[in-house]
């Protein structure tokens, strides 16, 4: 892979990319499929959800001068970041229809620092623009689906970042780990299960296979994160039809499952969710108290703790969009999430993801199901 070090050459490449992203929306993917991306640039994507048009979501930011719209799907971010000194980020990006209702994919070809600026900008558009999050179960499920849907390709895991709990003198702490490997998926998952790790991202390669012979050069390299971010090196068309399509499908199904949970949406009939755990978590009163402490720190919310011992009962209100919930931890192996009058799918997604990240990951089910 070539590397652009000359500032003028980098600028020319950025201008060319902007023209690609500003081409007709149905032509963007074809142009990207033919694009050779040099270092330090990467083709990066983020899966999003919105009930509004993207132009409507970004309208206020256009008035502030932070975003310039070239086409209904093509924009340029124009913001200052950092202090003493600050730097100006002018980054073209596109947000394309993902082929599922209300699902979109943000696309940019850029270096890592500029991508992080764009991700923070898009995340700040919540609740109009909802970031999609993948649980470990969903992330692994997506990779397994990819393996089965690409029988002509051999999937090898190259890198994993994760967190794991360790015992210290002051109690349990989380530690970030990053490992480089050359394993098939099943062997990696055994390793993850043994160490009770929570995967944050996986980088894997697709190699062409003919009979029992596998090409040493990968057709496609991808990194997929729990934040539904995909980084691509290689054939974009293959990535869109496999990796992106599967992450979009996982996000669409989950947000559909989370939708219309508020009492007003259901003629005042409750529609609770349950987060099930494999262990009897709340047999330990210390875990009950820890859960309450975690929820006290839920960002941009107001809360009231009704009970904290021997069981947990909290009232929680999302200050972003007015969604509200009751949380109960009465039985030893589950949290009951009871949506109140208003509960948007974005607010449910944010709440569940926070519990997974800060307390413990489980499996969400319909508590009303038999």
Secondary structure as GFF3:
##gff-version 3
##sequence-region A 1 370
A	DSSP	alpha_helix	7	21	.	.	.	ID=ss1
A	DSSP	alpha_helix	25	33	.	.	.	ID=ss2
A	DSSP	beta_strand	42	49	.	.	.	ID=ss3
A	DSSP	alpha_helix	54	57	.	.	.	ID=ss4
A	DSSP	alpha_helix	59	64	.	.	.	ID=ss5
A	DSSP	beta_strand	67	71	.	.	.	ID=ss6
A	DSSP	beta_strand	74	81	.	.	.	ID=ss7
A	DSSP	beta_strand	87	97	.	.	.	ID=ss8
A	DSSP	beta_strand	103	110	.	.	.	ID=ss9
A	DSSP	alpha_helix	112	123	.	.	.	ID=ss10
A	DSSP	beta_strand	130	131	.	.	.	ID=ss11
A	DSSP	alpha_helix	136	149	.	.	.	ID=ss12
A	DSSP	beta_strand	153	168	.	.	.	ID=ss13
A	DSSP	beta_strand	171	183	.	.	.	ID=ss14
A	DSSP	alpha_helix	185	195	.	.	.	ID=ss15
A	DSSP	beta_strand	198	210	.	.	.	ID=ss16
A	DSSP	beta_strand	213	214	.	.	.	ID=ss17
A	DSSP	beta_strand	220	225	.	.	.	ID=ss18
A	DSSP	beta_strand	229	234	.	.	.	ID=ss19
A	DSSP	alpha_helix	236	239	.	.	.	ID=ss20
A	DSSP	pi_helix	240	244	.	.	.	ID=ss21
A	DSSP	alpha_helix	245	258	.	.	.	ID=ss22
A	DSSP	three_ten_helix	263	266	.	.	.	ID=ss23
A	DSSP	beta_strand	273	276	.	.	.	ID=ss24
A	DSSP	three_ten_helix	281	283	.	.	.	ID=ss25
A	DSSP	alpha_helix	285	296	.	.	.	ID=ss26
A	DSSP	beta_strand	301	307	.	.	.	ID=ss27
A	DSSP	beta_strand	312	318	.	.	.	ID=ss28
A	DSSP	beta_strand	324	329	.	.	.	ID=ss29
A	DSSP	beta_strand	334	339	.	.	.	ID=ss30
A	DSSP	alpha_helix	345	358	.	.	.	ID=ss31
A	DSSP	beta_strand	363	366	.	.	.	ID=ss32
###
